Amino acid sequence: MQTVSEAAIRRCLNTSVFGKAMVVEPVLASTNTTARELAKQGAPEGTAVVADMQTAGRGTRSRSFFSPRGGVYLSVILRPCEAQGSLITSCAAVAVARAIERLCPLRVEIKWVNDLYVSGRKLCGILTEAGLDPVTGRLDYVVLGIGVNVASIQFPPELETLATSLGNEGCAVDRNALIAAILNEWERAYSTIDSGDFLDESRRRSCVLGKRVTVRRGDEIYVATAADINERGHLLVRRDSGETEVLVSGEVSVRL
Ligand code: BTN
């Protein structure tokens, strides 16, 4: 298995901001944690942090993210305005799906809002974390981390029926080319984030829309039908009472 390297990523990179500054390490606890430290020290938008493996990979809702050698673990520092908040994860999800499909003959679906699925199993997770300016309390940075299962692997028993990898789906991919493809697609999509142009694609790729979903919001748990994704990237669900609720990422987990 080839290792990840800055030189090999740069050979396929055609961005002007994403990955212009790059840190590539054989092992990190979490690329998101390192990127947050760099962001606090003033690292510019687009700074990318990549690791060959993570020893303490983090997922949403304080879960851990299985991060053995052979996956893609990539975090990028963004310095968006507050209004772009909810669109950032949806935009990245569409970009990563496009990048994977450029390199593999697979159909990548999005499970709102931060998971990518292939053949009904999770292939990729996205963790978006915001940092506030301690003086003004305003949004200072966002670190968005992407983990893609790439190598053929035997997942631990608790993930065996839930997760997949590109290798397990029959697609051998050069991780450096995939990292560059993600950065290329993502910079292109992110440069037009205010237009929300990617939202139609996000709806088309959704494996949630039209399905019955279990919504967990605080202490409340209910079943509803996923009806639409609105122009802010929020999920609209229709309760059996006919009422429509707007779900904002981070507030809910959706179970199919
Ligand atoms: C999830 O599935 O809940 C989100 C997983 C996000 C994993 C990526 S891997 C790169 C970055 N570093 C981390 O610690 N987490 C994200």
Residues whose N, C-alpha, C, O or C-beta is under 5 A from the ligand:
A	BS01	BTN	S30 T31 N32 A56 G57 R58 G59 T60 F65 V72 Y73 L74 S75 G125 I126 L127 G145 I146 G147
